[in-house]
Amino acid sequence: MIIREGTSSDTKEIISVLKASLGESKLPKTEEIWQFKHFDNPFGKSLILLAEEDDKIVGVRAFMRWQWQMGNKVFSAYRAVDTATHPNYQGKGIFKNLTLRALEIAKENGDHFIFNTPNSQSLPGYIKMDWKKVNKLKVHLAPVNPINFIRSKKDHQYVIQKNRNESSFDELVRNFNAINASRPELFSVKSSEYLAWRYENNPLQKYDVRSDDDFYLATYIKKHKKFNELRIVEQIYIDKKGLKKLNDEIKLLTKNLNVHVITNSKKLPNILQLSGNLGPILTLRNLNFDIDMNDELLDLKNWNYTIGDLELF
C-alpha cells in the first residue's frame, strides 16, 4: 500500500471513495465542496493524505488548515475533518496509518497542533494516537420571549446584508484581532477573506449575515424535533456602538423568526440565559509547542472561541 499527499487532480476519485464509504448523508459530497474546503481556504491548502492500492485510492484523510493566536504568538494548526476508507479495504488500519503519516508531515513542517471535536465512536481512536481531551465546549442558551414564537411566521430567507465600507470594515476586524491579542487567551484570527469563505460563500450551510462598519453577525436556524434554535456562530465588534447594533439585529431576528432559543459561545448582555459545558468535546494533538503551552491549551478557559471556529462543516 502506498501513502502519499493528495492534490487537486485527485478530487474526483476522492469524492468516489467518500461516497462509497459514507454515503450521501446530510452533508453532500461534491468536487465543488471539496475544492471549497481544502483548496479555497484563506488559511491555506489542507493536508490531504491518500492510501493507494491496486492503482486506486482506497483511503482519504484530510486536515483543514487553521490559524490561532495567543498574544503575539501565531499558531499554525489543522482541524481534523474528512476521512474515509473504501468498504472493500476496511479493517486494514488505513485510518491510523494515514493519520500517523499526516502527523509526521505536519510536525516536520513546523505546524503547532491539530484540533477537532470527534464523536463518541471515533474519540477512543484519537486518544490512542495521543490526542488529549480539553473539555466539552461551553454554550450559553437564552430562551426567546414566548410572545414572539407563538405568532405565525414565514419561512426564513437567509440574507447577506453588508452595509459597510470595506476599508472601514477591514480596520474593524484588525482592531478586533488586536483586542483579542491583548488578552491571555487563544483566538481564531479573523479577516474579510475568512468571513466571506466561512459564512458568506459556504456551500454546505446557509448563514444569515448582517454587518456594517461597526459589527459583524453570522447566524443560522438549527431545527430540532421540538424546537428551533437561533445559533450565533460569529460576532465581531469593538465598542458599545457595535454591540448595540449587534444586539438589535439579534432582537430583530428573534422577533421575525420561528425560534425558541438562542445559543452562543458568549453571554448575551442583559438577557436571562443558562450556561454549561453542553457542546461536543474539544480535543487537541500537540505537534510543536512546549509542555507549558500544551498545559495551557488543555484548559478550556484559555480558549476564546466562537461556535463557528469549532463547529464541524
C-alpha positions as a Markdown table, in Angstrom:
| # | Residue | x | y | z |
|---|---|---|---|---|
| 1 | Met | 0.0 | 0.0 | 0.0 |
| 2 | Ile | 1.3 | 3.5 | -0.9 |
| 3 | Ile | 0.6 | 6.5 | 1.2 |
| 4 | Arg | 1.1 | 9.9 | -0.4 |
| 5 | Glu | -0.1 | 13.5 | -0.3 |
| 6 | Gly | -3.2 | 14.4 | -2.3 |
| 7 | Thr | -3.6 | 17.1 | -4.9 |
| 8 | Ser | -6.5 | 18.8 | -6.7 |
| 9 | Ser | -6.2 | 16.3 | -9.5 |
| 10 | Asp | -7.2 | 13.5 | -7.1 |
| 11 | Thr | -10.5 | 15.2 | -6.2 |
| 12 | Lys | -12.9 | 13.2 | -8.5 |
| 13 | Glu | -11.5 | 9.9 | -7.2 |
| 14 | Ile | -11.6 | 11.1 | -3.5 |
| 15 | Ile | -15.3 | 12.0 | -3.8 |
| 16 | Ser | -16.0 | 8.5 | -5.1 |
| 17 | Val | -14.3 | 7.0 | -2.0 |
| 18 | Leu | -16.2 | 9.3 | 0.3 |
| 19 | Lys | -19.5 | 8.4 | -1.2 |
| 20 | Ala | -18.7 | 4.6 | -1.2 |
| 21 | Ser | -17.6 | 4.8 | 2.5 |
| 22 | Leu | -20.1 | 7.3 | 4.0 |
| 23 | Gly | -23.0 | 7.6 | 1.5 |
| 24 | Glu | -24.5 | 11.0 | 0.9 |
| 25 | Ser | -25.8 | 11.5 | 4.5 |
| 26 | Lys | -26.8 | 15.1 | 5.5 |
| 27 | Leu | -23.6 | 16.6 | 4.1 |
| 28 | Pro | -23.3 | 16.5 | 0.3 |
| 29 | Lys | -20.1 | 15.3 | -1.2 |
| 30 | Thr | -19.1 | 17.0 | -4.5 |
| 31 | Glu | -15.9 | 18.2 | -6.2 |
| 32 | Glu | -17.0 | 21.8 | -5.6 |
| 33 | Ile | -17.4 | 21.3 | -1.9 |
| 34 | Trp | -14.0 | 19.5 | -1.6 |
| 35 | Gln | -12.4 | 22.4 | -3.5 |
| 36 | Phe | -14.1 | 24.9 | -1.2 |
| 37 | Lys | -13.0 | 23.2 | 2.0 |
| 38 | His | -9.5 | 22.1 | 1.1 |
| 39 | Phe | -8.1 | 24.5 | -1.5 |
| 40 | Asp | -10.1 | 27.8 | -1.3 |
| 41 | Asn | -9.5 | 28.1 | 2.5 |
| 42 | Pro | -7.7 | 31.5 | 3.1 |
| 43 | Phe | -5.6 | 29.9 | 5.9 |
| 44 | Gly | -4.1 | 27.7 | 3.2 |
| 45 | Lys | -4.4 | 24.3 | 1.4 |
| 46 | Ser | -5.4 | 21.3 | 3.6 |
| 47 | Leu | -3.0 | 18.5 | 4.4 |
| 48 | Ile | -4.5 | 15.6 | 2.4 |
| 49 | Leu | -3.2 | 12.0 | 2.8 |
| 50 | Leu | -4.2 | 9.2 | 0.5 |
| 51 | Ala | -3.8 | 5.5 | 0.6 |
| 52 | Glu | -3.4 | 3.7 | -2.7 |
| 53 | Glu | -3.7 | 0.0 | -3.5 |
| 54 | Asp | -4.2 | -1.7 | -6.8 |
| 55 | Asp | -3.5 | 1.6 | -8.5 |
| 56 | Lys | -6.5 | 3.3 | -7.0 |
| 57 | Ile | -7.3 | 5.5 | -4.0 |
| 58 | Val | -8.8 | 3.4 | -1.1 |
| 59 | Gly | -8.4 | 5.8 | 1.8 |
| 60 | Val | -8.6 | 9.5 | 2.4 |
| 61 | Arg | -7.6 | 11.7 | 5.4 |
| 62 | Ala | -7.8 | 15.5 | 5.3 |
| 63 | Phe | -6.7 | 18.1 | 7.8 |
| 64 | Met | -8.1 | 21.6 | 7.2 |
| 65 | Arg | -5.5 | 24.3 | 7.8 |
| 66 | Trp | -6.4 | 26.9 | 10.5 |
| 67 | Gln | -4.8 | 29.8 | 12.4 |
| 68 | Trp | -5.0 | 30.6 | 16.0 |
| 69 | Gln | -3.2 | 33.3 | 18.1 |
| 70 | Met | -2.4 | 33.9 | 21.7 |
| 71 | Gly | -0.8 | 37.3 | 22.5 |
| 72 | Asn | 1.7 | 37.9 | 19.7 |
| 73 | Lys | 2.3 | 34.2 | 19.0 |
| 74 | Val | 0.5 | 32.9 | 15.9 |
| 75 | Phe | -0.1 | 29.1 | 15.8 |
| 76 | Ser | -0.3 | 27.2 | 12.5 |
| 77 | Ala | -2.9 | 24.5 | 13.2 |
| 78 | Tyr | -5.1 | 21.9 | 11.5 |
| 79 | Arg | -8.6 | 20.8 | 12.1 |
| 80 | Ala | -9.1 | 17.0 | 11.6 |
| 81 | Val | -12.1 | 16.7 | 9.3 |
| 82 | Asp | -12.8 | 14.4 | 6.3 |
| 83 | Thr | -11.8 | 10.8 | 6.5 |
| 84 | Ala | -13.0 | 7.6 | 4.6 |
| 85 | Thr | -11.8 | 4.1 | 3.8 |
| 86 | His | -13.4 | 2.3 | 0.8 |
| 87 | Pro | -15.6 | -0.6 | 2.2 |
| 88 | Asn | -13.5 | -3.2 | 0.4 |
| 89 | Tyr | -10.4 | -2.2 | 2.2 |
| 90 | Gln | -11.7 | -1.5 | 5.8 |
| 91 | Gly | -10.1 | -3.3 | 8.7 |
| 92 | Lys | -6.5 | -2.8 | 7.4 |
| 93 | Gly | -5.5 | 0.1 | 9.7 |
| 94 | Ile | -5.7 | 2.6 | 6.8 |
| 95 | Phe | -7.2 | 5.4 | 9.0 |
| 96 | Lys | -4.5 | 5.0 | 11.6 |
| 97 | Asn | -1.7 | 4.8 | 9.1 |
| 98 | Leu | -2.9 | 7.9 | 7.2 |
| 99 | Thr | -3.3 | 9.8 | 10.4 |
| 100 | Leu | 0.1 | 8.9 | 11.8 |
| 101 | Arg | 1.8 | 9.9 | 8.5 |
| 102 | Ala | -0.1 | 13.2 | 8.5 |
| 103 | Leu | 1.2 | 13.9 | 12.0 |
| 104 | Glu | 4.8 | 13.3 | 10.8 |
| 105 | Ile | 4.4 | 15.6 | 7.9 |
| 106 | Ala | 2.8 | 18.4 | 9.9 |
| 107 | Lys | 5.4 | 18.1 | 12.6 |
| 108 | Glu | 8.2 | 18.2 | 10.0 |
| 109 | Asn | 6.6 | 21.3 | 8.5 |
| 110 | Gly | 6.7 | 23.1 | 11.9 |
| 111 | Asp | 2.9 | 23.2 | 12.5 |
| 112 | His | 1.9 | 23.5 | 16.1 |
| 113 | Phe | -1.2 | 21.4 | 16.8 |
| 114 | Ile | -4.3 | 19.7 | 15.5 |
| 115 | Phe | -7.7 | 20.2 | 17.0 |
| 116 | Asn | -11.2 | 18.6 | 16.4 |
| 117 | Thr | -14.4 | 17.6 | 18.1 |
| 118 | Pro | -14.7 | 13.9 | 17.5 |
| 119 | Asn | -17.9 | 11.9 | 18.1 |
| 120 | Ser | -18.0 | 9.2 | 20.8 |
| 121 | Gln | -17.2 | 6.5 | 18.3 |
| 122 | Ser | -14.0 | 8.0 | 17.0 |
| 123 | Leu | -12.8 | 9.6 | 20.2 |
| 124 | Pro | -11.1 | 6.4 | 21.6 |
| 125 | Gly | -9.1 | 6.0 | 18.4 |
| 126 | Tyr | -7.8 | 9.6 | 18.7 |
| 127 | Ile | -6.9 | 9.1 | 22.4 |
| 128 | Lys | -4.8 | 6.0 | 21.4 |
| 129 | Met | -2.9 | 8.3 | 19.0 |
| 130 | Asp | -2.1 | 10.8 | 21.8 |
| 131 | Trp | -4.9 | 13.2 | 21.3 |
| 132 | Lys | -5.9 | 15.0 | 24.6 |
| 133 | Lys | -9.3 | 15.9 | 25.8 |
| 134 | Val | -9.8 | 19.6 | 26.6 |
| 135 | Asn | -13.4 | 19.7 | 27.7 |
| 136 | Lys | -16.9 | 19.9 | 26.4 |
| 137 | Leu | -17.5 | 23.2 | 24.7 |
| 138 | Lys | -19.3 | 25.8 | 26.8 |
| 139 | Val | -22.6 | 27.0 | 25.4 |
| 140 | His | -24.9 | 29.8 | 26.5 |
| 141 | Leu | -28.6 | 29.3 | 26.0 |
| 142 | Ala | -31.2 | 32.2 | 26.1 |
| 143 | Pro | -34.9 | 31.4 | 25.8 |
| 144 | Val | -36.8 | 33.6 | 23.3 |
| 145 | Asn | -39.8 | 35.6 | 24.5 |
| 146 | Pro | -42.8 | 33.3 | 24.1 |
| 147 | Ile | -44.9 | 36.2 | 22.7 |
| 148 | Asn | -42.5 | 36.1 | 19.7 |
| 149 | Phe | -42.7 | 32.4 | 18.7 |
| 150 | Ile | -46.5 | 31.9 | 19.1 |
| 151 | Arg | -47.0 | 34.2 | 16.1 |
| 152 | Ser | -47.3 | 32.8 | 12.6 |
| 153 | Lys | -44.0 | 33.2 | 10.9 |
| 154 | Lys | -43.0 | 32.8 | 7.3 |
| 155 | Asp | -40.1 | 30.5 | 6.3 |
| 156 | His | -36.8 | 32.3 | 6.9 |
| 157 | Gln | -35.0 | 33.7 | 3.8 |
| 158 | Tyr | -31.3 | 33.8 | 4.6 |
| 159 | Val | -29.7 | 37.1 | 3.5 |
| 160 | Ile | -26.1 | 38.5 | 3.2 |
| 161 | Gln | -26.5 | 42.2 | 4.3 |
| 162 | Lys | -23.3 | 44.1 | 4.2 |
| 163 | Asn | -23.9 | 47.9 | 4.6 |
| 164 | Arg | -20.3 | 48.8 | 5.0 |
| 165 | Asn | -17.2 | 50.5 | 3.6 |
| 166 | Glu | -14.7 | 47.6 | 3.1 |
| 167 | Ser | -11.7 | 49.7 | 4.2 |
| 168 | Ser | -13.5 | 50.6 | 7.4 |
| 169 | Phe | -14.7 | 47.1 | 8.0 |
| 170 | Asp | -11.1 | 45.8 | 7.5 |
| 171 | Glu | -10.0 | 48.2 | 10.2 |
| 172 | Leu | -12.7 | 46.9 | 12.5 |
| 173 | Val | -11.5 | 43.4 | 12.0 |
| 174 | Arg | -7.9 | 44.3 | 12.6 |
| 175 | Asn | -8.8 | 46.2 | 15.8 |
| 176 | Phe | -10.9 | 43.2 | 16.9 |
| 177 | Asn | -7.9 | 40.9 | 16.4 |
| 178 | Ala | -5.7 | 43.4 | 18.3 |
| 179 | Ile | -8.1 | 43.4 | 21.3 |
| 180 | Asn | -8.1 | 39.6 | 21.4 |
| 181 | Ala | -4.3 | 39.6 | 21.2 |
| 182 | Ser | -4.1 | 41.8 | 24.3 |
| 183 | Arg | -5.9 | 39.1 | 26.3 |
| 184 | Pro | -4.3 | 35.9 | 27.6 |
| 185 | Glu | -6.5 | 33.6 | 25.5 |
| 186 | Leu | -6.2 | 31.6 | 22.3 |
| 187 | Phe | -8.4 | 33.1 | 19.5 |
| 188 | Ser | -9.0 | 32.3 | 15.8 |
| 189 | Val | -7.7 | 35.1 | 13.6 |
| 190 | Lys | -10.3 | 36.8 | 11.5 |
| 191 | Ser | -10.2 | 38.6 | 8.2 |
| 192 | Ser | -12.6 | 39.7 | 5.5 |
| 193 | Glu | -11.4 | 36.8 | 3.3 |
| 194 | Tyr | -12.0 | 34.3 | 6.1 |
| 195 | Leu | -15.5 | 35.6 | 6.8 |
| 196 | Ala | -16.5 | 35.5 | 3.2 |
| 197 | Trp | -15.2 | 31.9 | 2.8 |
| 198 | Arg | -16.5 | 30.6 | 6.1 |
| 199 | Tyr | -20.0 | 32.2 | 6.1 |
| 200 | Glu | -20.9 | 34.2 | 3.0 |
| 201 | Asn | -19.9 | 31.7 | 0.3 |
| 202 | Asn | -20.2 | 28.4 | 2.2 |
| 203 | Pro | -22.0 | 25.8 | 0.0 |
| 204 | Leu | -22.6 | 23.5 | 3.0 |
| 205 | Gln | -24.7 | 25.8 | 5.2 |
| 206 | Lys | -26.7 | 29.0 | 4.5 |
| 207 | Tyr | -25.9 | 31.7 | 7.0 |
| 208 | Asp | -27.7 | 34.9 | 7.7 |
| 209 | Val | -25.0 | 37.6 | 7.8 |
| 210 | Arg | -25.6 | 41.2 | 9.0 |
| 211 | Ser | -22.7 | 43.7 | 9.1 |
| 212 | Asp | -21.6 | 47.3 | 8.7 |
| 213 | Asp | -18.6 | 49.4 | 9.7 |
| 214 | Asp | -19.2 | 48.6 | 13.4 |
| 215 | Phe | -20.2 | 44.9 | 13.7 |
| 216 | Tyr | -20.4 | 41.5 | 12.0 |
| 217 | Leu | -23.0 | 38.9 | 12.9 |
| 218 | Ala | -23.5 | 35.4 | 11.3 |
| 219 | Thr | -26.3 | 33.1 | 12.4 |
| 220 | Tyr | -28.5 | 30.3 | 11.2 |
| 221 | Ile | -31.5 | 28.3 | 12.3 |
| 222 | Lys | -30.9 | 24.8 | 13.6 |
| 223 | Lys | -34.1 | 22.8 | 13.6 |
| 224 | His | -34.6 | 20.2 | 16.3 |
| 225 | Lys | -37.5 | 17.8 | 16.8 |
| 226 | Lys | -39.5 | 20.0 | 19.3 |
| 227 | Phe | -37.9 | 23.5 | 18.9 |
| 228 | Asn | -35.9 | 25.8 | 16.7 |
| 229 | Glu | -32.5 | 27.2 | 17.7 |
| 230 | Leu | -31.0 | 30.5 | 16.5 |
| 231 | Arg | -27.3 | 29.7 | 16.5 |
| 232 | Ile | -24.9 | 32.6 | 16.7 |
| 233 | Val | -21.8 | 31.4 | 15.0 |
| 234 | Glu | -19.8 | 34.7 | 14.6 |
| 235 | Gln | -19.9 | 38.1 | 16.3 |
| 236 | Ile | -17.4 | 40.9 | 15.8 |
| 237 | Tyr | -17.5 | 44.3 | 17.5 |
| 238 | Ile | -15.1 | 46.5 | 19.4 |
| 239 | Asp | -17.2 | 49.1 | 21.3 |
| 240 | Lys | -20.6 | 49.8 | 22.7 |
| 241 | Lys | -21.9 | 51.1 | 19.4 |
| 242 | Gly | -21.1 | 47.9 | 17.6 |
| 243 | Leu | -22.5 | 45.8 | 20.5 |
| 244 | Lys | -25.8 | 47.7 | 20.4 |
| 245 | Lys | -26.2 | 47.2 | 16.7 |
| 246 | Leu | -25.4 | 43.5 | 17.0 |
| 247 | Asn | -27.9 | 43.1 | 19.8 |
| 248 | Asp | -30.5 | 45.0 | 17.9 |
| 249 | Glu | -30.1 | 42.6 | 14.9 |
| 250 | Ile | -30.4 | 39.6 | 17.3 |
| 251 | Lys | -33.7 | 41.0 | 18.7 |
| 252 | Leu | -35.0 | 41.6 | 15.2 |
| 253 | Leu | -34.2 | 38.1 | 14.1 |
| 254 | Thr | -35.9 | 36.5 | 17.2 |
| 255 | Lys | -38.9 | 38.7 | 16.6 |
| 256 | Asn | -39.3 | 37.8 | 13.0 |
| 257 | Leu | -38.2 | 34.1 | 13.0 |
| 258 | Asn | -39.8 | 31.0 | 14.4 |
| 259 | Val | -37.1 | 30.3 | 17.0 |
| 260 | His | -37.4 | 29.3 | 20.6 |
| 261 | Val | -33.9 | 29.5 | 22.0 |
| 262 | Ile | -30.6 | 31.4 | 21.2 |
| 263 | Thr | -27.3 | 29.7 | 21.5 |
| 264 | Asn | -23.9 | 31.4 | 21.6 |
| 265 | Ser | -20.4 | 30.7 | 22.7 |
| 266 | Lys | -20.5 | 34.0 | 24.7 |
| 267 | Lys | -23.0 | 35.5 | 27.1 |
| 268 | Leu | -25.6 | 37.9 | 25.6 |
| 269 | Pro | -25.8 | 41.0 | 27.7 |
| 270 | Asn | -29.0 | 41.9 | 29.6 |
| 271 | Ile | -30.6 | 38.5 | 28.7 |
| 272 | Leu | -31.6 | 35.7 | 31.0 |
| 273 | Gln | -29.6 | 32.6 | 30.0 |
| 274 | Leu | -28.3 | 29.2 | 31.0 |
| 275 | Ser | -24.6 | 28.3 | 30.6 |
| 276 | Gly | -22.9 | 24.9 | 30.7 |
| 277 | Asn | -20.5 | 22.6 | 29.0 |
| 278 | Leu | -23.1 | 21.3 | 26.6 |
| 279 | Gly | -21.3 | 21.1 | 23.4 |
| 280 | Pro | -19.0 | 18.4 | 21.8 |
| 281 | Ile | -15.7 | 17.5 | 23.3 |
| 282 | Leu | -12.8 | 19.6 | 22.1 |
| 283 | Thr | -9.6 | 17.5 | 21.6 |
| 284 | Leu | -6.0 | 18.6 | 20.9 |
| 285 | Arg | -2.9 | 16.9 | 19.5 |
| 286 | Asn | 0.4 | 18.6 | 20.2 |
| 287 | Leu | 2.9 | 18.8 | 17.3 |
| 288 | Asn | 5.4 | 21.5 | 18.0 |
| 289 | Phe | 4.7 | 23.6 | 21.1 |
| 290 | Asp | 6.3 | 23.2 | 24.5 |
| 291 | Ile | 4.9 | 21.4 | 27.5 |
| 292 | Asp | 3.8 | 24.7 | 29.3 |
| 293 | Met | 1.8 | 25.8 | 26.3 |
| 294 | Asn | 0.3 | 22.3 | 25.9 |
| 295 | Asp | -1.0 | 22.5 | 29.5 |
| 296 | Glu | -2.4 | 26.0 | 28.8 |
| 297 | Leu | -4.4 | 24.8 | 25.8 |
| 298 | Leu | -5.8 | 21.8 | 27.7 |
| 299 | Asp | -7.8 | 24.3 | 29.8 |
| 300 | Leu | -10.9 | 25.5 | 28.0 |
| 301 | Lys | -10.8 | 28.8 | 29.9 |
| 302 | Asn | -7.8 | 29.7 | 27.7 |
| 303 | Trp | -9.8 | 29.3 | 24.5 |
| 304 | Asn | -11.7 | 32.4 | 23.2 |
| 305 | Tyr | -13.8 | 30.8 | 20.5 |
| 306 | Thr | -17.0 | 31.3 | 18.6 |
| 307 | Ile | -19.3 | 28.4 | 17.6 |
| 308 | Gly | -18.2 | 29.0 | 14.0 |
| 309 | Asp | -14.5 | 28.4 | 15.0 |
| 310 | Leu | -15.1 | 24.9 | 16.2 |
| 311 | Glu | -18.4 | 23.8 | 14.5 |
| 312 | Leu | -17.9 | 20.9 | 12.1 |
| 313 | Phe | -18.6 | 21.8 | 8.4 |
